[in-house]
Amino acid sequence: MVMIHSIKFMLPVLFCLSFLKGTAQDNYEIQVYGAATVKKGSTMFELHSNYTKIGSTETKNGVNATNHIFHETIEITHGFTDNFEIGIYMFNALGSDGRTAYVGSHIRPRIAAPEKWKLPFGLSLATEVGYQKLHYSEDDWSLEIRPIIDKTINKWYVAFNPTIDKSLHGLNKRQGYTFSPNVKASYAISKIIAPGIEYYGSLGPINKFLPYNQQNEQLFLTLDVDFSADWELNLGYGFGLTDATDKSIIKMILGRRINWNHRKKK
């Protein structure tokens, strides 16, 4: 029964994604955002882990090869109001040939549309800025503007992040703004388990898209497991769709939510 539901879910989503062409977000944080922010007085602790099983094998533009490397990112997000949060990321790499290092950090404020607006969908806006070492990225300082739209329809959940990226310093500083759409669709086969698909890509500069083979595109088969209101788990296997993309990646996101106000009352 689980397999039948999964196949019925994947066919229409794959059909829709076949029309999308998309550089994906860095492989330190492979996630499509939902619109909801962390509740006021709560903190979400997340560990983003992924392993590139088949990636690049040579240094290019000063950036280390990605083949057989682990990325471990610690994300801490705190809710300051009912619709405003700030997240902090700490990127780390684990690999042979001197590729193990602390890579950098980003900060991400995010604001969501208040409930009193009564929108028919979830809506929020995140802005992320930070630093990464040049051996791990072509650009050391970068900016990301991420609108977030999502919707739950019965057992279906869909999220769209039409992200815009900008290099502030580095190889691509003069390139301008780039368009990096992320899409997620999942189907809840139970209250706990929801298989899905996630897409990560980039069309290149807004004023002049890159040729298709120079774009980065990743498609992930995922499984969301909500085994507790305070915990979340996302598992996925991804594969690259173009020559410019890492061919095989395994990822996991494990999150723990703590409500400090509730603990104080106890």
C-alpha positions, 0 to 999 in steps of 0.5 A: 500500500505504501509503495502504491501511494508513493508511485501515485504521488511521484508520477505527477510531480515528476511530470511537472518538474520535467519542465523546470530547468535549474546553480543549486544552493550549496550542499551544506544546507539542502532544504526547501523552506516551509513558510511557518517561522519558529514559535515565539520563545522557542528554539530549533536546533538542526543538524544538516548532514550530507555525503557526496557519493559521486561528485567532482574529482578535481579542483576548479576555480580554486574550489576543492573537489566534492567527491566523497566529502561530508558536509555537516551544518549546525543550524540554530533558529530562535523565534522572537515574535509570532512571525519573526525568527533569526537563524544562524548556520555553521558550515563544516566539511569532512574529507581527505586531502586536507578538505576537513575544515570549518567553512564559514557561517551565515545569518538568516532573519525571516518574517512571515505574513501574520495570521490576521491577513488570512491568506489562502497559503503560507507566505514568508521572506528570508534574507541570508548573508554570510561568509564561506572560505574560498577553497569551498566556494567561488565566492566568500561573501554572498547574499540570498533573498528567499521568498517562501510560499507553501500550501497544504491540500488534504494529504498533499504539501507543496512549497516553492522558494523562488530564491535570488542569489548575489555574490558580494565578493568573489569570482561571480561578483560581477555576475549580478543576481541569479535565480535559484528556484527550489520546489518540494512536494510530499504526500502524507501516507500517515500522520508520521510518514510523508514521501516526497520530491525536492528540486534544487536548481539555478537558471543563472543570471536573471538577465541572461540564463546559462546554457542548460548543461552549465546549470546545476540541477538536483532532484531528491527523493525524500522521506519526512518523518514526524515522530514527535511534535518536538522532533523532525527528520528529513531523509533524501537521496539526490542525483544531478541532472546536468553535467555541472552537478554532483551526481549522487548525494545522500542527505539527512536533516535532524531537528529538535525544537525546544519551547523555553517558555513551557520549560519555565512554567514546568 
